[in-house]
Amino acid sequence: MDTNKIDEVFKKIIDNNNNEYYQSEALNSKDRIWDKLKMASLNSGRRALLIKILAAASIILLFLSSILFYNLKHEYKRNQSLANYYTTKLKNLNTYLSIPKDTIYIQKYLHDTIVKIEKREKIKVEYLTQNIHIVDTVYKTDTVYKTTDKSVDFNIPKIINEGKSLEIQSFVNTKQPVVKNKKFALRFGGNNNELEDTRLAFKHE
Amino acid sequence: MELKEIIKHCRSGSQLAFNSLFNKYYQLLYHVSKRILGNHHDVEDVIILSFTKIFKNINKVEYINDPCFVKWMKTIAINESIRFIDSKKKLEFIEDVRVVEIDDSLLNEPELDIDIVYKTINQLPDGYRIVFTLFAIEGYNHKDISQMLNITESTSKSQLRKARIRIVNQLKDFENGHK
């Protein structure tokens, strides 16, 4: 059989029906669909407006950013060229004045045409150029001599010791014992215990 | 109001004209979408999308005559339906089908009513139903269908042939059920 007959029969029946088969369910949702369409249209309008505003804002922002970027780039280049210019000038100046190169520094660019220059002078350190021979160190001390010999004259003038440190001198003075003559002394009496022991109170001092 | 007048007022942004256009062609587009989608809730969404697109692009389309404009609207509804069904589940074109001899007596026109026709169409798998509807009911050729569904022409032809066989089988089942 000719299978196209199915197509023809089906099409004919559907066309004759004139889109009424689903009419009831279509009508049920018609108003709801129209309301949704209106809402969608409204939202679409708002969205379109919002998109337009955002687009305009973006364009303005982009424009301002490009201007700012251009200015910054231009200023950087200008500063760079000025820096090179002044550096060259300073090099020349240094050469002319015979100043060591590390004594002048460009500290800061205050303005396009003004450069703050700081001069730092080298710290000069002077060294001794002559050899000085140190012979000795002299200390002046008062020395006291003590002796057991009565014949020694105590009117010895103060001695200036040469080549001895104060500490040594002081040690000699303080540590040397004073020698006294031994002598016997007879002491009578004593305390009660000594009397009972009948010991004589002979003491050697 | 004539369709040309309605379109003219729509282009000037008249809400009344949009409403008139909607009322005039709502049923038609509903049935077109319904035959492809087979689901009432899906049809609602597709109708909204279709009319939104129609209203949005009405300024761009050139009015030649009523049938051309109606065909343009139907094409939008069909494309939206295909896009919708494809977005929900990837369209599959079933290759295996029982090959059964077709009995001429099953296609006696007076015995077929619209109820059986729509039930038969709705019981077809998605691929068969879409190709059969586009070819047999809407009148598109295989080249157009292959472009719409992004398939080859031979696949379109194969799907149509298998759809017809399936329809005949279903009609046979209906007849057996009645007996």
Boltz contact constraints between the chains, C-beta under 6 A:
constraints:
  - contact:
      token1: [A, 1]
      token2: [B, 102]
      max_distance: 6.0
  - contact:
      token1: [A, 1]
      token2: [B, 104]
      max_distance: 6.0
  - contact:
      token1: [A, 3]
      token2: [B, 164]
      max_distance: 6.0
  - contact:
      token1: [A, 5]
      token2: [B, 107]
      max_distance: 6.0
  - contact:
      token1: [A, 6]
      token2: [B, 164]
      max_distance: 6.0
  - contact:
      token1: [A, 6]
      token2: [B, 167]
      max_distance: 6.0
  - contact:
      token1: [A, 7]
      token2: [B, 136]
      max_distance: 6.0
  - contact:
      token1: [A, 9]
      token2: [B, 107]
      max_distance: 6.0
  - contact:
      token1: [A, 9]
      token2: [B, 109]
      max_distance: 6.0
  - contact:
      token1: [A, 10]
      token2: [B, 117]
      max_distance: 6.0
  - contact:
      token1: [A, 10]
      token2: [B, 136]
      max_distance: 6.0
  - contact:
      token1: [A, 11]
      token2: [B, 136]
      max_distance: 6.0
  - contact:
      token1: [A, 11]
      token2: [B, 137]
      max_distance: 6.0
  - contact:
      token1: [A, 13]
      token2: [B, 114]
      max_distance: 6.0
  - contact:
      token1: [A, 13]
      token2: [B, 117]
      max_distance: 6.0
  - contact:
      token1: [A, 14]
      token2: [B, 137]
      max_distance: 6.0
  - contact:
      token1: [A, 17]
      token2: [B, 114]
      max_distance: 6.0
  - contact:
      token1: [A, 19]
      token2: [B, 27]
      max_distance: 6.0
  - contact:
      token1: [A, 19]
      token2: [B, 28]
      max_distance: 6.0
  - contact:
      token1: [A, 19]
      token2: [B, 31]
      max_distance: 6.0
  - contact:
      token1: [A, 21]
      token2: [B, 114]
      max_distance: 6.0
  - contact:
      token1: [A, 21]
      token2: [B, 118]
      max_distance: 6.0
  - contact:
      token1: [A, 22]
      token2: [B, 31]
      max_distance: 6.0
  - contact:
      token1: [A, 22]
      token2: [B, 34]
      max_distance: 6.0
  - contact:
      token1: [A, 25]
      token2: [B, 40]
      max_distance: 6.0
  - contact:
      token1: [A, 26]
      token2: [B, 27]
      max_distance: 6.0
  - contact:
      token1: [A, 26]
      token2: [B, 30]
      max_distance: 6.0
  - contact:
      token1: [A, 29]
      token2: [B, 44]
      max_distance: 6.0
  - contact:
      token1: [A, 30]
      token2: [B, 26]
      max_distance: 6.0
  - contact:
      token1: [A, 33]
      token2: [B, 44]
      max_distance: 6.0
  - contact:
      token1: [A, 33]
      token2: [B, 47]
      max_distance: 6.0
  - contact:
      token1: [A, 33]
      token2: [B, 48]
      max_distance: 6.0
  - contact:
      token1: [A, 36]
      token2: [B, 48]
      max_distance: 6.0
  - contact:
      token1: [A, 37]
      token2: [B, 48]
      max_distance: 6.0
  - contact:
      token1: [A, 37]
      token2: [B, 51]
      max_distance: 6.0
  - contact:
      token1: [A, 40]
      token2: [B, 52]
      max_distance: 6.0
